[in-house]
């Protein structure tokens, strides 16, 4: 399916649905989440999870993601299902860009949302036991404990 062939959106539906992205798989226990990437030259190609949230998610039939031209597969349909209730899409990228998403209501109506990737907000430096750690040093809470042990000697405030 080409972008030009997608029907015009109906923005009047008023569904409470939003798009989010994160380098952490939202379906994994927060204590076991990791940031996955592979080095490619001077860049890192991150595995990014894009998914829908909101009170009206149960009314969504599918999401059609339109990716930028540098992706081989630009149009990706993701049906909402028991195994994928938030229409999660996995994208491997080193870039930030805007994704256009057509969300199909179970009655067949469409709304269009745009979302600028923000996954890099998770790459801020962290502090553990007074040590300043970069996101390159930390990929999960479990890894912090393996590297540095439990946080038993916090500095006094």
N, C-alpha and C positions, 0 to 999 in steps of 0.2 A: 504494500500500500504506500503510495507517495503522499507527501505532505499536501500537495496541491489537491488531492482527491478527498481529503477529510472534509466532512460537512461543516458548515458554519456553526459555532457554538451557541447554545441558548444560555445566556448568563442570568436569566430571570429565575432560575430554579431556587436560588437561595439556599443551597445545601451547605451545611457546616462541614466542609471538607478542606483540608490543607495538605500541602506537600512538605515533606521534611527530608533532609539528607544527613547522613552521619557516616564516619568511617567504622563505626561499630555495628555489628549485626543486631538489629533491634529484637530479634527472636532468641538471642543468647542471654543467659543469666549475666547481669551486670558485673558480677565478680569474676567472670570468665571471659569477658570481652577483650579482644585484641585488635590492634590496627594492623591490617595486612597490606603489605606493599612489596614491590620488587624494584630493585634499582635498574634503571635503563639509562646508561650514560651518566650525565650529571643530574638527572631527574629521578624522582621516585614515582612509580605508577601505583596509585592507591586503589584499593577496592572500596568503592563507595556504595552505600545502600540508600536508595531513594524510595520513599513509600508515602502512603496516604494516612492521614489521621483525621479525627473529628467525630462529633456526635452522630453525624449522618452517614458514617462509613457503611452501615448495614444496607443503605439504599444504593450503593455503588455496584454496578455489574462488572465493569472493567475500566482500566485506565489504558490510554494509548499515549505512549511517551514518544515525543519527537526530539531526537538528539541532533547536535550540530553536524555539519557536513564532514568533519574529520573522522566520524564514526562510520565503519563499514555498513553496519545495519542501523539506519537512522530511525525507522519507525518500529516500535516494539509494543505489541499488545500484551497486557497482563490481565488475565481474568481473575476476579476476586473468587477465592475458594476457601475451603476449610484449611487447606495446607498453606495458603497465602492470603489471609484475610485482609491485609492492608495493601495489596497490589504491589508488593516489594519488587524492585528492579535492582540488579547489581550492575554497576558500571565501573570499569577500570580506566582510570584517568590520572593525569598529572595536572590537568587544567581545571579552572573554574569557569563555568559557563551557565547559560540560562537554558532550562529544559521547558519546553511547551508540553502541557499535558491536557488531553481531552479526556474528561471523566464521563463515562456513560452511566446514566441513571438506569435502574432496572426497567423503567418504562420506555427506554430508548432515547430519552432526551440527553443532550450533551452540554457540559459546561467546559470552558477552557480556563486553565490556570497556568501561570508562568512562575517558574521558581529559579532563582539564582543559587547555585551550589554554595554552601557555607561550611563545608566539612572542615576547612582549615581552622575554624574557631575552636576545634578540639585539640589543636596542636600547641596550645599555650604552655609556657613553662609551668611546672608544678613544684611544690615544696614538700619535702618529706623529711622528717627529723632535722629540719633546719638546712637540708641540702637542696640546692636549686637543681632541678632535673629538667632536661628538655624532653620533648615528646619522642625524640629519637632514642632516649634512654628508657622510656616507660611505654609499655603498650597495654598494660592492664594492672588492676589492683593486685591480682595474684602475683604478677611479676615483681612488683614493688616488694611484696613480702618475701619472695624468694631471694631477691638481691640484697635487701636491707634489713629483713627481720621485722617483727611487729613494732609499731610506733609506741614505744614505752617511755621514751625520754623526750617529751615535747618541751620546747623552751617555755619558760614562765612568761606570762603576758603582763 
